[in-house]
Structure formats: C-alpha cells, structure tokens
C-alpha cells in the first residue's frame, strides 16, 4: 500500500486566528512610523518656532516688538533692516561681515588642508598607536575655551596681534582641527583599499592619490566637515570679543552693539540676527545634499 497525503476538504479554510496576526504586524509598524513622523515634526517645529518668531519680530516696529502680549497682527515694516544696513548711525555692518567671512572661510580651508592628510594617515595608512593619536586630538577639546583665554590674550598682546583677523584664523583652525580629523577619519575608513592600491600601482604619488582618488570618494564627508567647521567659526564669539577691537570685529560681536544702556531694541536685534545668519543658512542650503550624504556615510555597510 502507498501512503497518501491527506488534503484538506473543500470549503475548509485555515484557522481564522492567523490572519489577523499577519495583518496586524504591518498595521503596527505603520502606526509606529506615523508616531515617529509626528514626533519628528513636533521636534522640528519646537526648534523652528523661535527662529520663525525672531524673523517675524524683525519686521515689526520697536513698539510692537516690545508689546506684551506680542502683537501677531501688527503692521510689518523694514525699519529694522534699514537701521542694520544703514551707516548713518555709525554701525556699518559690512566690515564685521567681511571679517567673519574671511576668518571662517580661511580657517575652514586650512582645516581641510591639514586634516585630510592626518585622517589619511590614521585610517588608510594607519601609523603606530593611531588610536592614541585620535584620543590626543579629542583631548584637546576637553579643556574649556575660557581656561585658555588669558594665555592667548597675553600672547596676542606681546606679539602685537590684538585686533588682527589672522589671529582669529589661526585660533579657529586650531579649534576645529580635532573635529575635522575625527570626522574625516571616519569617512576615509570607508574608502576601499583596492582603489588606492590600483592608483599607486599606476605611479600616483600621495598628493595625486589624495586629490584625485580619495577626495572624490569622500566628497560628501568633506562637505559635511567643511560646513560644520564654517558654522563653528562663524558663531564663535568669546575669542572675537576679547581679542578684537574695531578693525577685526566679527559679526557676532557686532550684534552686541544693539544691546545698549538705552535698552534692548528687539526689532533691530532680530533683523541683525537674521541678516547675520543668512550666510550660514545659504551655505547649509547649498550643501544640504552633501551634508546628508556625509553624515550618513558609513552608517550602512
């Protein structure tokens, strides 16, 4: 006799209890995704609302900006921006803006020029005790900035570098270099070694390998590093406040002019803050695709 496999009779379906389990799992994942999306939008709105409020205040008059409760339907005006960009009051914003651009751009270029070879040596061609070297770079950020303010001031005073924009360039370069080395090292680890070995077999030297082989591969990471260093340099105020005067005054220091003994001019201060933030916002918007790619580089194997 041959054994036959029993077949379910016609009209008899599978147990009804399993179907809801199959459909319930996707429904639960959809609900979790929807909840995370709502939470992300709420967090984004929480961070965006103060900026939106500052932008709205910049288009109000001083009387409407100082009213309590705030007047949301107050008439809009450009008086705050006219005051900021006008030179009749003696507050010319262009020299501080040019100084901030000079210090931020030059220091960012120097950081990339120094950090890329260092990150190459710590990742693709690792030196001895490369983990100790990375920890040393990180340890330089553990010292509070204010703790080194007095020695830097005394050095700048004795060297005749007070109120000199190039002193800020050197300081910003040294401050952002450890961050850049750490970021670029994590990006360069993802570069395939076979690509570099093929270039070296073709006779390419280290500058050629870095400029034509490695840099294009890690371009998103380089863009993310450059943007972060630029933002840190642009927003720095402590050293700029202590070490500069009139000639090397930067944009964040220039903002303090709107807080005087006569009072706090909210509309003018908001207009100045929005105008000074525009270069950073423009740089972030222009490099947003590279920034996302760079910050996610190496996250997924």
C-alpha positions as CSV (number, residue, x, y, z in Angstrom):
1,X,0.0,0.0,0.0
2,X,1.1,3.5,-0.7
3,X,0.6,6.2,1.8
4,X,-1.3,9.2,0.6
5,X,-1.0,12.7,2.0
6,X,-4.3,13.9,3.4
7,X,-5.6,17.0,1.7
8,X,-8.0,19.5,3.3
9,X,-11.5,19.1,2.3
10,X,-13.1,21.6,0.1
11,X,-14.6,24.6,1.8
12,X,-12.4,24.2,4.9
13,X,-10.1,27.2,5.4
14,X,-7.1,27.7,7.5
15,X,-7.6,28.7,11.1
16,X,-9.1,32.1,11.3
17,X,-6.8,33.2,14.2
18,X,-3.7,33.5,12.0
19,X,-5.0,36.1,9.5
20,X,-5.3,39.0,12.0
21,X,-1.7,38.2,13.2
22,X,-0.4,38.7,9.7
23,X,-2.3,41.9,9.0
24,X,-1.7,43.3,12.5
25,X,2.1,43.4,12.2
26,X,2.2,45.7,9.2
27,X,-0.5,47.8,10.8
28,X,1.5,48.1,14.0
29,X,4.7,49.1,12.0
30,X,2.7,51.7,10.2
31,X,1.4,53.2,13.4
32,X,4.9,53.3,14.9
33,X,6.2,55.0,11.8
34,X,3.4,57.5,11.9
35,X,4.1,58.2,15.5
36,X,7.8,58.7,14.9
37,X,7.0,61.0,12.0
38,X,4.7,63.1,14.2
39,X,7.3,63.2,16.9
40,X,10.0,64.3,14.4
41,X,7.7,67.1,13.0
42,X,6.9,68.2,16.6
43,X,10.6,68.3,17.5
44,X,11.4,70.2,14.3
45,X,8.6,72.7,15.0
46,X,9.9,73.2,18.5
47,X,13.3,74.2,17.3
48,X,12.0,76.2,14.3
49,X,9.4,78.3,16.2
50,X,11.9,80.6,18.0
51,X,13.6,81.3,14.6
52,X,10.3,82.0,13.0
53,X,9.3,84.3,15.9
54,X,12.6,86.2,15.5
55,X,12.0,86.6,11.8
56,X,8.5,87.9,12.4
57,X,9.8,90.3,15.1
58,X,12.4,91.7,12.7
59,X,9.6,93.0,10.5
60,X,7.8,94.8,13.4
61,X,8.4,98.3,14.8
62,X,10.1,98.6,18.2
63,X,6.8,99.5,19.9
64,X,5.1,96.4,18.5
65,X,8.1,94.2,19.2
66,X,8.2,95.2,22.8
67,X,4.4,94.9,23.5
68,X,3.2,92.3,26.0
69,X,1.5,90.2,24.9
70,X,3.1,90.2,21.5
71,X,1.1,91.7,18.6
72,X,0.9,89.0,16.0
73,X,-1.1,91.1,13.6
74,X,1.0,94.2,13.9
75,X,1.8,96.0,10.7
76,X,5.1,94.9,9.0
77,X,8.0,97.3,8.3
78,X,11.6,97.2,7.1
79,X,12.8,99.7,9.6
80,X,14.9,97.2,11.5
81,X,16.8,96.1,8.3
82,X,17.2,99.7,7.2
83,X,18.8,100.5,10.6
84,X,21.1,97.5,10.3
85,X,22.3,98.1,6.8
86,X,22.4,101.9,7.2
87,X,25.6,103.7,8.0
88,X,24.1,106.9,9.3
89,X,24.2,105.7,12.9
90,X,27.8,104.7,12.7
91,X,27.1,101.0,12.8
92,X,28.4,99.9,9.4
93,X,27.8,96.1,9.2
94,X,29.9,95.4,6.2
95,X,33.4,95.3,7.8
96,X,32.3,92.9,10.6
97,X,30.6,90.7,7.9
98,X,33.7,90.7,5.8
99,X,35.9,89.8,8.8
100,X,33.6,86.9,9.7
101,X,33.7,85.6,6.1
102,X,37.5,86.0,6.0
103,X,38.0,84.2,9.3
104,X,35.5,81.4,8.6
105,X,36.5,80.6,5.0
106,X,40.3,80.8,5.5
107,X,40.2,78.8,8.7
108,X,37.9,76.1,7.1
109,X,40.3,75.8,4.1
110,X,43.3,75.5,6.4
111,X,41.5,72.9,8.5
112,X,40.7,70.7,5.4
113,X,44.2,71.1,4.1
114,X,45.7,69.8,7.4
115,X,43.0,67.4,8.4
116,X,42.8,65.4,5.2
117,X,46.4,64.1,5.3
118,X,46.2,63.5,9.0
119,X,43.0,61.5,8.6
120,X,44.6,59.6,5.7
121,X,47.5,58.6,8.0
122,X,45.1,57.5,10.7
123,X,42.7,55.4,8.6
124,X,44.0,54.2,5.2
125,X,47.7,54.1,6.1
126,X,47.5,53.9,9.9
127,X,50.5,55.0,11.8
128,X,51.6,53.4,15.1
129,X,49.3,53.9,18.0
130,X,46.7,55.6,15.8
131,X,44.1,55.2,18.5
132,X,46.3,57.2,20.9
133,X,46.7,59.9,18.3
134,X,42.9,60.1,17.9
135,X,42.5,60.3,21.6
136,X,45.1,63.1,21.8
137,X,43.1,65.1,19.2
138,X,39.9,64.6,21.2
139,X,41.6,65.5,24.5
140,X,42.4,69.0,23.2
141,X,38.6,69.7,23.1
142,X,38.3,68.7,26.8
143,X,39.9,72.0,28.0
144,X,37.2,74.7,28.5
145,X,37.8,77.5,26.0
146,X,37.7,80.2,28.7
147,X,40.6,78.5,30.5
148,X,42.9,79.3,27.6
149,X,41.6,82.8,27.1
150,X,44.2,84.6,29.3
151,X,47.3,82.9,27.9
152,X,46.1,83.6,24.3
153,X,45.4,87.2,25.2
154,X,48.8,87.7,26.7
155,X,50.5,86.1,23.7
156,X,48.5,88.3,21.3
157,X,49.3,91.4,23.3
158,X,53.0,90.7,23.5
159,X,53.1,89.7,19.8
160,X,51.2,92.7,18.6
161,X,48.4,90.6,17.2
162,X,45.5,92.1,19.0
163,X,42.7,93.3,16.7
164,X,44.1,91.2,13.9
165,X,41.8,88.9,11.8
166,X,44.6,86.5,11.0
167,X,45.0,85.7,14.7
168,X,41.3,84.5,14.7
169,X,42.1,82.5,11.6
170,X,44.8,80.6,13.4
171,X,42.7,80.1,16.5
172,X,39.7,78.9,14.6
173,X,41.9,76.5,12.7
174,X,43.3,75.0,15.9
175,X,39.9,74.8,17.5
176,X,38.2,73.0,14.6
177,X,41.1,70.8,13.5
178,X,40.4,67.9,16.0
179,X,36.8,67.7,15.0
180,X,37.7,67.7,11.3
181,X,40.3,64.9,11.8
182,X,37.8,62.7,13.7
183,X,35.1,63.2,11.1
184,X,37.3,62.7,8.1
185,X,39.0,59.7,9.6
186,X,35.5,58.0,10.0
187,X,34.8,58.8,6.3
188,X,38.2,57.7,5.0
189,X,37.9,54.3,6.7
190,X,35.1,53.5,4.2
191,X,37.4,54.1,1.1
192,X,38.2,50.7,-0.5
193,X,41.9,50.0,-0.2
194,X,41.9,48.3,-3.6
195,X,41.2,51.7,-5.3
196,X,44.2,53.3,-3.6
197,X,46.5,50.4,-4.4
198,X,45.5,50.5,-8.0
199,X,46.3,54.2,-8.2
200,X,49.7,53.6,-6.5
201,X,50.4,50.8,-9.0
202,X,49.8,53.3,-11.8
203,X,52.5,55.5,-10.3
204,X,50.3,58.0,-8.5
205,X,52.0,59.7,-5.5
206,X,50.4,60.8,-2.3
207,X,49.2,64.3,-3.4
208,X,47.6,62.7,-6.5
209,X,46.0,59.9,-4.5
210,X,44.5,62.4,-2.1
211,X,43.4,64.9,-4.7
212,X,42.1,62.6,-7.5
213,X,41.3,59.3,-5.8
214,X,40.4,59.8,-2.2
215,X,38.8,63.3,-2.3
216,X,36.1,62.5,-4.9
217,X,35.1,59.3,-3.0
218,X,34.7,61.2,0.4
219,X,33.5,64.4,-1.1
220,X,30.2,64.3,0.9
221,X,32.1,63.8,4.1
222,X,34.5,66.6,3.2
223,X,31.5,68.9,2.5
224,X,29.9,68.0,5.8
225,X,33.1,68.6,7.7
226,X,33.7,71.9,5.9
227,X,30.2,73.1,6.7
228,X,30.4,72.2,10.4
229,X,33.8,74.0,10.7
230,X,32.4,77.0,8.9
231,X,29.4,77.2,11.2
232,X,31.6,76.9,14.3
233,X,34.0,79.6,13.1
234,X,31.1,81.9,12.1
235,X,29.4,81.6,15.5
236,X,32.4,81.9,17.7
237,X,32.2,85.0,19.9
238,X,34.4,84.6,23.0
239,X,37.8,85.0,21.4
240,X,36.5,87.5,18.9
241,X,35.1,89.6,21.7
242,X,38.3,89.7,23.8
243,X,40.9,89.7,21.0
244,X,39.4,92.1,18.5
245,X,38.5,95.8,18.6
246,X,37.4,97.8,15.6
247,X,39.4,96.5,12.7
248,X,38.9,92.8,13.2
249,X,35.5,92.9,14.8
250,X,33.3,90.0,13.6
251,X,29.6,89.7,13.0
252,X,28.6,88.1,16.4
253,X,30.5,90.8,18.2
254,X,28.8,93.4,16.1
255,X,25.4,92.1,17.3
256,X,26.2,93.3,20.9
257,X,26.1,96.9,19.7
258,X,22.3,96.6,19.6
259,X,22.2,95.9,23.4
260,X,23.0,99.3,24.8
261,X,22.4,101.2,28.1
262,X,19.4,102.8,26.4
263,X,17.6,99.5,26.3
264,X,17.2,96.3,24.3
265,X,16.0,97.1,20.7
266,X,14.2,93.8,19.9
267,X,13.2,94.6,16.3
268,X,16.7,95.8,15.3
269,X,18.4,93.0,17.1
270,X,16.2,90.4,15.4
271,X,16.8,92.0,12.0
272,X,20.6,92.0,12.6
273,X,20.4,88.3,13.8
274,X,18.5,87.2,10.7
275,X,20.9,89.1,8.4
276,X,24.0,87.7,10.0
277,X,22.5,84.2,10.0
278,X,21.8,84.3,6.2
279,X,25.4,83.2,5.1
280,X,25.3,80.1,7.3
281,X,21.7,79.3,6.1
282,X,22.8,79.8,2.5
283,X,25.8,77.5,2.9
284,X,23.7,74.9,4.6
285,X,21.1,75.0,1.9
286,X,23.6,74.8,-0.9
287,X,25.4,71.8,0.7
288,X,22.4,70.1,2.2
289,X,22.6,67.0,-0.1
290,X,26.3,66.6,0.5
291,X,25.7,67.2,4.2
292,X,23.1,64.4,4.5
293,X,25.3,62.0,2.5
294,X,28.4,62.9,4.5
295,X,26.7,62.5,7.9
296,X,25.3,59.1,6.8
297,X,28.4,57.9,5.2
298,X,29.5,54.6,6.7
299,X,26.2,54.2,8.7
300,X,25.1,51.4,6.4
301,X,27.5,48.8,5.2
